[in-house]
Amino acid sequence: MALLLLFGFFLGVTIGCNKSKAKETKNVIKKSDSIKKNKFISIDTNEYNKRMQVLYNSGSWLKLHVKTPYPLPGAVLPFKRVIAFYGNLYSKKMGILGQLPKYQMLKKLEEEVEQWQIADPTTTAIPALHYIAITAQSSPGKNGKYRLRMPFKQIDTIMSWAKSINAIVFLDVQVGQSTVEEEVNSLLKYLKYPNVHLGIDPEFAMKKGEVPGTKIGTLSSEDINKAITILQAIVKENKLPPKILVVHRFTKPMVTDYKKIRPTSEVQIVMNMDGFGTKELKKSSYDMAISKEPVQFTGVKLFYKNDTQGKNRLYSPHELLKFTPKPIYIQYQ
């Protein structure tokens, strides 16, 4: 009965939550999966520069490079391209991650990774599971913050699935009427793992007390920098390779004062265009909200259903590689 009550909170919004239920596995992290503190010597700065110049077609990278520090050794970006499946285990409508049975989903993810590897043999493509760990809600809940934290046993399940295909993990946060700082701190236990990264979604950040899903929310550079500060401290304290922070965006007002967002050697920033629609509309949104305000790295979300209505089709890897900047993070919902 408690589980059924839980489902009542989920939103029925496009890029948000809903009331569908997906079966949850009982996998947990084994004790042997303890935090591994890898030792790194240094990064190849020449290789880093070359790869960034390719992503930014040389010229625009020179301007960005002034405010973007080199990452610590062990950085994923730009040396690898991340191919992620997004969703939540309670909902089949929130993304492919919760829509398909485990083995079918993982197989499909590995197939997408292979297609990206074929499209760009110069950059290793790696799989990722991007799990919505904190979901915005249409009701205030007991905490009055219009957000719901998923049980840790679900995150344990995602960690176990990721390990089975050597994937990295992203924990995504929709703060509702809470704050980035409060919600990210609730996930510290998992963010201390070297293969776990973070996503934050301005769409569901309700600054003026609105109900999530009734309007598009927003986060400021100050909010985003708080997440960066938390991740930076985790990396330093645990001697980890850099964390990736994915910030979802499909309109300019979703992120304010982007020039004040400060990438660090410990935290790599991906501005991810997560709007859906026709290819023309997605490209326009990318050019307007991402390409002109990239911060550091860029990404694109592809919707298996919402991007393929009528005669519309998903962007192929080859087509997306023609974007400027070239996306280094690809998310499938």
N, C-alpha and C positions, 0 to 999 in steps of 0.2 A: 504494500500500500504506500509506503514511504517513497518507493521508487516511482510509482505512478504519480504521486503528488509532485515529484521533482520535474516530471516532464511538462507539467502545466505551466511552468515558468518560461519555456523556450519561446523565442520570437518567431513570427512568420514573416520575416523580412528577406529581401533578395540575397544580400551577402551576409546574412546573419544566422539566426537560430530558428528552429521550428520544433514541432511536437513529435516528430517521427522517432521511433525507437529502433536502435540497432543492437544486436546481441553483443554482450561484453565478455571477453575471455577472462580467464582466471590466471593468466600469466603474471608473474611478479619478477622483480629484479632479484637475482640470486646474490648471495653474499660475495661471490667471486667477482661480481661486476662492480668492484670498488673503484673509487676515483683513481685514475692512473695519471700520474704527473710525468708527462713526457719531457725529455730534455732535448732542446734544440740549440743549434750552434748559431746560425744567422740566416737571414733571407738573402736571396740573390737580388740586389737592388736593380741591377741592369735588366734582369729578366722581368722584374716587376714593372719597370718603366716601359719596356717594350710592349708588355701585355696591356698596360693602361693606354698606351698610344694607339694600339689596335682598337681597343674598346671605344676610344674617343676620337678616332680618326686624326690623331696627332695634335692638331692645333688647339682644340678646346681642352685637352689634357694638361697642356702647359700652364694654363690659367688655374685649373683646379688643383694642380700639384702644389701650388704655393701654400694652400691651407690644409693639405691632406698629408699627414705624417706617414712614414713607412710603418707597416705593421710589425708586430713582434714575429719572431720565427714561429713556423707552424700555421701561419695564416692560410685559410681556405681560398680567399679571394686575392687577386684575380687568377690564381694558378689553377683553380678548378671551377667548373660551372655546376651550380646546385639545381637539381631537378626534384621538385617537391610535390607530394600529394597532400592536400589540405582537407581537414574535416574534423568531425567529432563523433565518437562512438555511440552517442545517444541519438544521432540524427542521420538519416539517409539523404536529407536534402541540404545539409550544410557542406557537403563535399564528398569527393570520391573516397576519401580515407574511411568514412563511416558507411559508405554506400554499398561497397562490395565485401564479400567474405574475405577474410585475411589473405589466404593464399592466392586468390584471384586478383586481389588488389595489389599485392606485392609483385606478382608476375607482370601485371600491367605497368606498374611503375618501372620495373627493370626494362621493359620494352621501350618505354619513353626515353629512359636514360640511353639506351642503345641507339635510338634514332638521333639524339642530340650528339652522341659521340661520332656518328657517321657524318652528320652535318658539319661538325667542327672538330676534326681529328687533332687539332693543335691544342685543344683544351680538354682535359679529363673531365667527363661528366660524372657526377656522383649523386646517389639517391638521397632523399630526405623525407621524413614524415613531419608535416607541419600540423600540429594538433592544437585545437582551440581549447585551452586549459581553463580559461575564464570567459564565460559567455555573458553578453549583455541580455537583460531581461525586460519584458513588457510590464512586469509587476515588481514592486519594491522589494519583496521578500522580507525575511526577518531582520536583515541588516539595514533595510531601507535604502540600499545603494543600487538597485536595479542591475545587479550582476550576480552570477552564480559560479562558484569555484567547483570545478570537477573533482571527484574523489581521487586521491593520490593513486589508488589501485589502477585507475585508468591510465595515468601517466606511466605507471610501471608496465602496463601492457604494451603501450606504445614503445617504450624503451626496449622491451623484449623483442618486439617485431622488428625494430630498427636494427638491433644487433644481429638478427638472423640474415640480413642482407647487407650488413656493413654500411648502414645508412646513418646520417646525422639526424638530429631531432630539433624541431623548433616548437617552443611553447608559445601560443598566441594569447594575447590579453585584450579583452574588450571591457573597459573599465566601468561603463555605465555612468553612474553618478559618484563612483569612487575616484581614486587618483592612481596615476601610473606608479608612483612610488609605493603606495600601499599594496597594490596588486602584484607588482614585480617582486617585492620582498617576500610575498607569500610563496614564491616558487624557488627561493634560494637553495633549498635542498637539492633540487635538480639542476639548477644552473651551475652548480659546482662541478658537474661532470663535463669533461672536455668536449664531448660530442653533442652537448645541448646548447641551443641558441635561443634567441628571443624574437617574438613578433609583437607589435602593438598596432592597434587599429583605431585611428582617429574617428572613423565613421560612427563608432558607438561611444564616444567620449562626450558626455552631456554636460557642458560647462555651466549652463543656466538652468539646470533642474528639469530639462525636458525628459520625456519618456523615450528611451532608445527605440529607434525604428520610425519615429514620427518626423525626424529631420536628420540631416547629415551632420555629424558631430565634428569636433575639431580638437587638435592638440597644438600647443605652442612649442617653439624651440626649447623653452624652459622645461616643459614636460618631457620632451624627448631627451634632453640633456640629463635629466634625473635618471632615466633608464640607463643612459650611457655611463653615468657615474657609478651606479650600482654594479653594472657589468664590469667596469674597469676595476673596481675594488675586488670583485670575485677573482678576476684574472690575476691580479697582483698577489693577493693573499694565498692563492692556491697554485701559483706558478704554472698557469695554463696558457695554451695558445690563444690567440684573439677570439673573441666572441663576435658573432654576426647579429646585428639588430635590423630586422626587417620592419619598415614603416609603410603601412598600406596607404595608398592615396589615389584618388581619381579626379579630384577637383583641387584648385589652388587653396580655397579657404580651409580645407581639411588640415593643412599644416601652415602655421604662420611663422614669420621671421626665419625662414629656412637658412638664411646666411649665418645665423647664430648657432646652428647645430654644429657641434664640434666633434668630428671623428677623432679618435685617439689611436695610439699604437696598439691599444688593447681591445678596441671595439671598431668593427667595420660596419658602415651604414649602407643599407640597401633601401632605396626608395622604390616601392613596388606598385606599379599601376594595376589596380585590381577592379577596374570597371568592366562591365560586360556590354556586348552589343555586336554590331557589324564590324568588319575589319576596318572600315573607314573611320568609324566612331572610336574604336580602340586606339588607332594610330593617332587620331586627333587628340585624344585624352593624354596619350603618352607624350606627344610633342608639347602639349600645353602644361601639364602638371609634373612631368618627370624630366624630360629632356632639357627644359629650360631651367630647372631647379634640381639638378641631380644629387647634390651634396657630395656623393662619393661613387657608389655603385648603383646600378639600376636593375629592376626586375619587371616581369610581366606576369599577370595571372590570366590563365585560360580556363574558360568555363565549358565543360563538356556538354552541358545542356543549353545554358543561356546564350552562348556564342554560336549555337548551331540551329537557331530557329529558322524555319523556312529553307531558303537556299543558302543560308550563311554556313561558313565552314571555319574551323579553327585555323589560326595561323600555324603554318608549318615551321619547323626549326630554321629552314633555309630562309624563309620570309622574315622571321624575327631577327636573324643575323644581319639583315640589311638596315635595321634601326640604328640610329645614332643618339645616344651611346648604345652599343650592343648590350642587351640584357645578359647579366651573368647569373641571375637567379630566375628560374622559371617555375611558376606555381600552377598546378592543375587543381581545379575544384570540381 
